[in-house]
């Protein structure tokens, strides 16, 4: 977990946490606006903007595997179908789900991601 001050490129402080469910605490942080970045191998990075003052802040976060569009902890045909529906504009995905769907990490969600996800599911070419 990395904590960035608003407008800065280098993180202000960081923490290493382990486990599926982890509690974390940043201590002695000056008041101000920050971004918390959550990073885990094979998972999509998640960033949350927060304002730190004199109160405790509780922030629950779910990190998803690359390709786990529905957030169930697995990359499977359900995710592939969800991506298909997005590409065909029958059920548009947004926000963090959209980031999870960009499996080739080119900043776009399209048929290339759909094919790449299919190759992962059928074990032709794993995503990681």
C-alpha angles and dihedrals in degrees: 000000000000127000119207127189114231111277096011126116098201117069117252094216139339142205133206114219130176137200136050093279116031135173118212137183131196109202130196096017115158117237115268146088118310143168120226113208119198114202128181132161114269091005132107113257114246124205126194125185114219140172115225119208132146095301132086116258122208115200120180113198134185116201117200131205116252103274096020093120097163093047098233094130095254134088106220147125091300089064091045090053091048090053091047090054090050094050091048089047094236094119115011118209121210144181117007093359088059090053090050090052093055092085095163089049096226095132093254132090111215146119091304089064091045091054092044091050090049090052089052094048092048090046093240095121119003119221090228 
